[in-house]
């Protein structure tokens, strides 16, 4: 039944024109992947191979554009735009806002890649370096910092802006990608085109999150098996997935403020504790020096690294890593845009971008610098041949071999299992929340999708994760992520164009008080002008 919010109605029923087609496509993919894993994997590989080598480079250009747009909106006059009323306070404090954004944006995969990606870069290095050479060590962490910093977070921040503006300032009744694209597409978003955009969004996001789950569950499987002294198994993976389901079911039931918020707050504390333990008990000086050197190396070679496509040899590093990350983060862009929009009421454009970039990049760099630095130290000094384990047994086994070299390794592995499982539950819950927002008939400010609707999408995610795990290995997981990125670029383009159109149509600069306009345009201000100055406001459209 519709419910009332501030005199307006919110229809919380699922939109069947979105829910049914998306469900049918996803069920078809799940069934085929489970019943015919080899054939499904071959189809995915063939499709991705053609795509990555023919169109993947465009995503590198799109990534650079997102970086430029982030800086433009943060430092330009449009940074003063506030999402909500002029006197409205942020709904969440800074810590919780950053925690929810970070946990949803990196999910449980961050710990996996912080150890495994440097190992891959040592074993199969970029820029024609020899494996395990000095040059490979120089490039290894530099590329990690590139991928988890500039290549990741600008996608999230820029995509969030038009969605925030449409929901809080133009008062549109749904948190949907298609609604944010309305200024560009017009009335077509209310018809078949709008439904198609939402269906593409849901399928793409499901694939992206399935990739995260396909990485996270096998890692916990190996870590838990090592702790218990048993062999990793598919059965144990299903138990881990079931435990995660219990956690995200409880979170779904609790709602946004008591569910996702509390899980995110707790997981950031666990992450900080693990990072601090490794930093203090590990090679502290090496970790600091390695990060400092790698950060400088990345900045010095930034343009060459982000645009390197290796067109002269048969090497595949750009396609396997930089293009992969660009596609994966593009696939998360609309999801994070919708989620950031939901939690950013009362914040300005400048606050969203500055705090989002600073918090996201700082958190990512902290985890990768410490655990990645320790991994490289352990490999360099012969503490463990993690590269050998990687080549022989895969990424999850290599990760466990590194963590077992830390003091109190059993406690570290248990902590990692807890950390990764909560991260996974947070990601699934926030993903289900955003998809249910997109598939709800009509939301209003203060309303949320029904618990049953969110739980439904959480279950579909779990089923798709089983399909990804059944296919096995890192390659299918990366294909899932890249396929979803291919689906997402079109709606991202639509909403970014719409953002420019909205702020131009609403003449945001013209609605500022004279002192603010003067400051933005660097005009002189008299004492008379300053009297009665009011904060920047943005017009509200019904």
C-alpha positions in Angstrom: 0.0 0.0 0.0 1.2 3.5 -0.7 2.5 5.4 2.4 2.4 9.1 3.1 5.5 11.3 3.4 5.1 15.0 3.9 1.7 15.1 2.1 3.0 13.1 -0.9 2.6 9.4 -1.6 5.4 6.8 -1.9 4.5 3.7 -3.7 6.8 1.0 -2.3 5.6 -1.8 -4.5 8.3 -3.3 -6.8 8.1 -2.1 -10.4 7.3 -5.4 -12.2 8.4 -4.0 -15.6 11.9 -3.8 -14.1 11.9 -6.7 -11.7 10.6 -9.4 -14.0 12.9 -8.9 -17.0 16.0 -8.5 -14.8 15.2 -11.6 -12.8 14.6 -13.7 -15.9 18.0 -12.7 -17.4 19.8 -13.3 -14.1 18.2 -16.7 -13.5 19.1 -17.8 -17.0 22.7 -16.8 -16.4 22.8 -18.5 -13.0 21.3 -21.8 -14.3 23.6 -22.0 -17.3 26.7 -21.2 -15.2 25.8 -23.9 -12.6 24.7 -26.6 -15.1 27.1 -25.9 -17.9 30.2 -24.3 -16.2 32.8 -25.1 -18.9 30.6 -23.9 -21.8 29.6 -20.8 -19.9 33.2 -19.9 -19.0 34.2 -20.3 -22.6 31.4 -18.0 -23.8 32.4 -15.4 -21.2 36.1 -15.6 -22.1 35.5 -15.3 -25.8 33.1 -12.3 -25.4 35.5 -10.5 -23.1 38.6 -11.1 -25.2 37.0 -9.4 -28.2 35.6 -6.6 -26.1 38.8 -5.8 -24.1 41.0 -5.7 -27.1 38.7 -3.6 -29.3 37.0 -1.1 -26.9 38.8 -1.4 -23.6 41.1 1.6 -24.3 38.2 3.9 -24.4 37.6 3.2 -20.7 41.1 4.6 -20.0 40.1 7.9 -21.6 36.8 7.8 -19.7 38.7 7.3 -16.4 40.9 10.3 -17.1 37.8 12.4 -17.8 36.3 11.4 -14.5 39.5 12.5 -12.7 39.3 15.9 -14.5 35.6 16.3 -13.7 36.1 15.5 -10.0 38.7 18.3 -9.8 36.5 20.7 -11.8 33.4 20.3 -9.7 35.3 20.4 -6.4 37.2 23.6 -7.1 34.7 25.5 -9.4 31.7 27.6 -8.3 29.5 24.5 -8.5 31.2 23.1 -5.4 28.8 25.3 -3.3 25.7 23.5 -4.4 24.0 21.9 -1.5 21.9 18.8 -1.7 18.8 19.6 0.3 17.6 22.8 2.0 20.0 25.6 2.6 19.9 25.1 6.4 19.9 21.3 6.4 22.5 19.4 8.4 24.1 16.2 7.1 22.1 13.1 7.9 25.2 11.2 8.9 28.4 12.3 10.7 31.6 12.4 8.8 33.0 9.1 10.2 29.8 7.1 9.4 29.4 8.7 6.0 33.0 7.8 5.0 32.8 4.3 6.6 29.6 3.4 4.7 30.9 4.8 1.4 34.3 3.1 1.8 32.9 -0.3 2.9 30.4 -0.3 0.0 33.0 0.9 -2.5 35.8 -1.6 -1.9 33.9 -4.5 -0.3 35.8 -7.6 0.8 38.0 -7.7 -2.3 40.3 -4.9 -0.9 42.2 -7.3 1.4 42.6 -9.9 -1.4 44.0 -7.4 -3.9 46.3 -5.7 -1.4 48.3 -8.9 -1.1 47.6 -10.7 -4.4 47.9 -7.9 -6.9 51.5 -7.0 -6.0 52.4 -10.7 -6.4 50.9 -10.8 -9.8 52.8 -7.6 -10.7 56.1 -9.3 -9.5 55.4 -12.5 -11.4 54.0 -10.9 -14.6 55.4 -7.3 -14.4 54.4 -4.4 -16.5 56.6 -2.2 -18.7 58.6 -5.1 -20.0 60.4 -5.7 -16.6 61.7 -9.1 -15.8 59.8 -11.2 -13.2 61.1 -10.6 -9.7 63.6 -8.0 -10.9 64.3 -4.7 -9.3 62.2 -3.0 -11.9 59.3 -5.3 -11.2 59.4 -4.3 -7.5 59.4 -0.6 -8.5 56.3 -1.0 -10.7 54.4 -3.5 -8.5 53.1 -1.1 -5.8 53.0 1.9 -8.1 50.3 0.2 -10.3 48.4 -0.9 -7.2 48.2 2.8 -6.0 47.1 3.8 -9.5 44.4 1.3 -9.7 43.0 1.8 -6.2 43.2 5.6 -6.2 42.7 7.7 -9.4 41.2 4.8 -11.4 38.6 4.0 -8.7 37.1 6.8 -6.7 36.4 9.5 -9.3 33.9 7.2 -11.0 31.9 7.0 -7.8 31.9 10.7 -6.9 31.0 12.2 -10.3 28.2 9.7 -10.9 26.7 10.6 -7.4 26.3 14.3 -8.2 23.4 14.3 -10.7 21.6 11.6 -8.6 21.9 13.7 -5.5 20.7 16.8 -7.2 17.8 15.2 -8.9 16.6 13.5 -5.6 17.2 16.3 -3.1 16.9 19.5 -5.1 14.5 18.7 -8.0 12.6 16.4 -5.7 12.2 13.5 -8.2 10.5 10.6 -6.5 12.9 7.7 -7.2 16.6 6.9 -6.7 17.2 5.7 -10.3 19.8 6.1 -12.9 17.2 6.7 -15.6 15.7 9.5 -13.5 19.0 11.3 -13.2 19.3 11.0 -17.0 15.9 12.7 -17.6 17.2 16.2 -18.4 19.2 14.6 -21.3 16.8 11.9 -22.5 13.5 13.7 -21.7 10.2 11.9 -21.4 11.7 8.8 -22.9 13.0 7.8 -19.4 9.3 7.3 -18.4 8.9 4.7 -21.1 10.7 1.7 -22.4 14.1 3.4 -22.6 14.0 4.2 -18.9 13.0 0.7 -18.0 15.8 -0.7 -20.2 18.4 1.5 -18.5 17.3 0.2 -15.0 17.4 -3.4 -16.2 20.9 -2.9 -17.6 21.9 -1.2 -14.4 20.6 -4.1 -12.2 22.2 -6.8 -14.3 25.5 -5.0 -14.5 25.6 -4.3 -10.7 24.7 -7.9 -10.0 27.6 -9.1 -12.1 29.9 -6.7 -10.5 29.0 -7.7 -7.0 29.1 -11.4 -8.0 32.7 -10.8 -9.0 33.4 -9.4 -5.4 31.7 -12.4 -3.9 33.5 -14.8 -6.2 36.8 -13.4 -4.9 35.9 -13.0 -1.2 34.3 -16.4 -0.5 37.3 -18.5 -1.8 39.7 -16.4 0.3 37.8 -17.0 3.5 37.5 -20.6 2.5 41.3 -21.0 2.3 41.9 -18.9 5.4 39.3 -20.8 7.5 40.5 -24.1 6.3 44.1 -23.3 7.2 43.0 -22.2 10.7 41.0 -25.3 11.2 43.6 -27.6 9.7 41.2 -29.0 7.0 41.2 -28.8 3.2 39.4 -26.0 1.4 36.2 -27.3 -0.3 33.2 -26.2 -2.2 31.0 -27.3 0.8 32.9 -24.9 3.1 32.4 -22.1 0.6 28.7 -22.7 0.7 28.7 -22.6 4.5 30.6 -19.3 4.4 28.1 -17.9 1.9 25.3 -19.0 4.2 26.8 -17.3 7.2 27.2 -14.1 5.1 23.6 -14.5 4.2 22.6 -14.6 7.9 24.6 -11.4 8.5 23.2 -9.5 5.6 19.6 -10.7 6.4 20.0 -9.2 9.8 21.3 -6.0 8.3 18.5 -5.8 5.8 16.0 -6.3 8.6 17.6 -3.6 10.7 17.5 -1.0 7.9 20.0 1.6 6.6 20.9 3.4 9.9 21.0 0.3 12.1 22.2 -2.2 9.5 24.6 -0.9 6.9 25.8 2.0 9.2 26.6 -0.3 12.2 28.3 -3.0 10.0 30.4 -0.3 8.3 31.4 1.4 11.5 32.4 -1.9 13.0 34.3 -3.1 10.0 36.4 0.1 9.7 37.5 -0.5 13.3 38.5 -4.1 12.5 40.3 -3.0 9.4 42.2 -0.3 11.3 43.1 -2.8 14.0 44.5 -5.3 11.4 46.4 -2.6 9.6 47.9 -1.3 12.8 48.9 -4.8 13.9 50.7 -5.6 10.6 52.3 -2.1 10.5 53.7 -2.3 14.1 54.8 -6.0 14.1 55.9 -6.0 10.5 58.8 -4.2 8.8 57.5 -0.7 9.6 60.4 1.3 8.0 60.2 -0.8 4.8 56.4 -0.3 4.6 56.8 3.5 4.9 59.7 3.7 2.5 58.0 1.4 -0.1 54.8 3.4 -0.1 56.7 6.7 -0.3 58.8 5.5 -3.2 55.9 3.9 -5.0 53.7 6.9 -4.6 56.3 9.2 -6.0 57.0 6.7 -8.8 53.2 6.6 -9.6 52.9 10.4 -9.7 56.1 10.7 -11.9 54.8 8.2 -14.4 51.0 8.8 -14.0 50.1 9.6 -17.7 52.3 6.8 -19.1 50.9 4.2 -16.7 47.2 5.0 -17.1 47.5 5.2 -20.9 49.9 2.3 -21.5 48.2 -0.2 -23.8 51.3 -2.2 -25.0 50.4 -2.1 -28.7 53.7 -3.5 -29.9 53.9 -6.9 -28.2 51.5 -9.6 -27.3 51.6 -8.7 -23.6 48.2 -8.4 -21.9 49.0 -6.5 -18.7 47.0 -3.4 -19.6 44.0 -5.5 -20.5 44.3 -7.7 -17.5 44.8 -4.9 -15.0 44.4 -1.2 -15.8 41.5 -1.8 -18.3 40.0 -4.4 -16.0 40.0 -1.9 -13.1 38.6 0.9 -15.3 35.7 -1.4 -16.3 35.2 -2.8 -12.8 35.0 0.7 -11.2 32.8 1.9 -14.0 30.5 -1.0 -13.2 30.3 0.2 -9.6 29.9 3.8 -10.6 26.1 4.0 -10.8 25.7 1.8 -7.7 28.0 3.9 -5.7 26.4 7.0 -7.1 23.0 5.9 -5.9 24.3 4.8 -2.6 26.3 8.0 -2.0 23.2 10.0 -3.0 21.1 8.2 -0.4 23.5 9.0 2.4 24.6 12.6 1.3 21.5 14.7 2.2 22.7 18.0 3.6 26.1 18.0 2.0 27.6 20.2 -0.7 29.1 19.1 -4.0 32.6 20.1 -2.6 32.1 18.1 0.6 30.9 15.0 -1.3 33.8 15.0 -3.8 36.6 16.2 -1.4 35.6 13.9 1.5 34.8 11.0 -0.8 38.1 11.1 -2.6 40.1 11.8 0.5 38.4 9.1 2.6 38.3 6.5 -0.1 41.8 6.9 -1.4 43.3 7.2 2.1 41.6 4.1 3.2 42.6 2.1 0.1 46.2 3.3 0.3 46.5 2.5 4.0 45.4 -1.1 3.5 47.4 -1.6 0.3 50.5 0.1 1.6 50.7 -2.0 4.8 49.6 -5.4 3.5 51.0 -5.0 0.0 54.3 -3.6 1.5 54.6 -6.5 3.9 53.9 -9.0 1.1 56.7 -7.5 -1.0 59.0 -7.5 2.0 58.3 -11.2 2.7 58.9 -12.1 -0.9 62.1 -10.0 -1.3 63.7 -11.4 1.9 62.8 -15.0 1.3 60.3 -15.3 4.3 57.8 -17.0 1.9 57.8 -17.7 -1.8 54.4 -16.2 -2.3 54.9 -15.9 -6.0 55.6 -19.6 -6.2 52.4 -20.3 -4.3 50.5 -18.0 -6.6 51.7 -19.8 -9.7 51.1 -23.2 -8.2 47.9 -22.8 -6.2 46.3 -19.5 -7.0 45.6 -16.2 -5.3 43.7 -17.4 -2.2 46.4 -19.8 -1.3 49.1 -17.1 -1.8 47.2 -14.7 0.4 47.0 -17.3 3.2 50.7 -18.1 2.9 51.6 -14.4 3.4 49.3 -13.9 6.4 50.7 -17.1 8.1 54.1 -15.4 8.3 52.8 -12.7 10.6 53.0 -13.0 14.4 49.9 -14.6 16.0 49.0 -15.8 12.5 46.0 -17.8 13.7 44.4 -14.7 15.2 45.2 -12.8 12.1 43.5 -15.4 9.9 40.4 -15.4 12.1 40.4 -11.6 12.0 40.7 -11.7 8.3 37.8 -14.1 8.0 35.6 -11.9 10.2 36.7 -8.8 8.3 36.1 -10.2 4.9 32.7 -11.7 5.8 31.4 -8.5 7.3 32.7 -6.5 4.3 30.9 -9.0 2.0 27.7 -8.7 3.9 27.9 -4.9 3.8 28.5 -5.0 0.1 25.6 -7.3 -0.5 23.2 -5.3 1.7 24.1 -2.0 0.2 23.8 -3.5 -3.3 20.4 -4.9 -2.5 19.4 -1.6 -1.0 20.3 0.3 -4.2 18.8 -2.2 -6.6 15.5 -2.2 -4.6 15.5 1.6 -4.7 15.9 1.4 -8.5 13.1 -1.2 -8.8 10.6 0.5 -6.4 7.7 2.2 -8.1 8.1 5.5 -6.3 10.2 6.7 -3.3 10.0 9.9 -1.4 12.4 11.7 0.9 12.5 9.7 4.1 11.1 6.5 2.6 13.0 3.2 2.0 12.3 0.1 0.0 10.5 -2.6 1.8 12.5 -5.2 3.7 11.1 -8.1 1.6 12.1 -6.3 -1.6 15.7 -5.8 -0.4 15.9 -9.4 0.8 14.8 -10.7 -2.6 17.7 -9.0 -4.4 20.1 -10.1 -1.7 19.1 -13.8 -2.4 19.5 -13.3 -6.2 23.0 -11.9 -5.5 23.8 -15.0 -3.4 22.7 -17.3 -6.2 24.8 -15.4 -8.8 27.7 -15.7 -6.4 27.3 -19.5 -6.4 27.4 -19.3 -10.2 30.7 -17.3 -10.1 32.2 -19.7 -7.6 31.1 -22.7 -9.7 32.9 -21.4 -12.7 36.0 -21.1 -10.5 39.3 -19.2 -10.7 40.1 -15.5 -11.1 39.5 -15.3 -14.8 35.7 -15.8 -14.8 35.4 -13.4 -11.9 37.3 -10.7 -13.8 35.1 -11.4 -16.8 32.0 -10.9 -14.7 33.3 -7.5 -13.5 34.3 -6.4 -17.0 31.0 -7.4 -18.5 29.2 -5.3 -15.9 31.4 -2.3 -16.7 30.6 -2.6 -20.4 26.9 -2.3 -19.5 27.3 0.7 -17.2 29.2 3.2 -19.3 26.1 4.2 -21.3 24.0 5.2 -18.3 27.0 7.0 -16.8 27.3 9.1 -19.9 23.6 9.9 -19.8 23.7 11.1 -16.2 26.9 13.2 -16.5 25.5 15.0 -19.5 22.3 15.5 -17.6 24.2 17.0 -14.6 25.7 19.7 -16.9 22.3 20.4 -18.3 20.6 20.7 -14.9 23.1 23.1 -13.4 22.9 25.2 -16.5 19.1 25.2 -16.7 18.7 26.1 -13.0 21.3 28.9 -13.2 22.9 27.9 -9.9 25.3 30.8 -9.9 22.5 33.3 -10.4 20.7 32.1 -7.3 23.7 32.8 -5.0 23.9 35.8 -2.8 26.0 38.7 -4.1 28.9 38.1 -1.7 29.1 34.5 -2.9 28.8 35.4 -6.5 31.6 38.0 -6.0 33.8 35.4 -4.3 33.2 32.9 -7.1 33.7 35.4 -9.9 36.4 37.3 -7.9 34.3 40.5 -7.9 34.9 43.3 -5.3 32.5 43.2 -2.4 31.5 46.3 -0.3 30.6 46.3 3.3 27.0 47.0 2.3 26.9 43.9 0.2 28.0 41.8 3.2 25.1 42.9 5.3 22.3 40.3 5.4 24.3 37.8 3.3 22.7 34.4 3.1 24.1 30.9 2.3 24.1 29.5 -1.2 20.7 28.0 -2.1 19.7 25.9 -5.1 16.2 26.2 -6.6 13.8 23.4 -5.9 11.6 22.1 -8.7 8.4 20.3 -8.0 
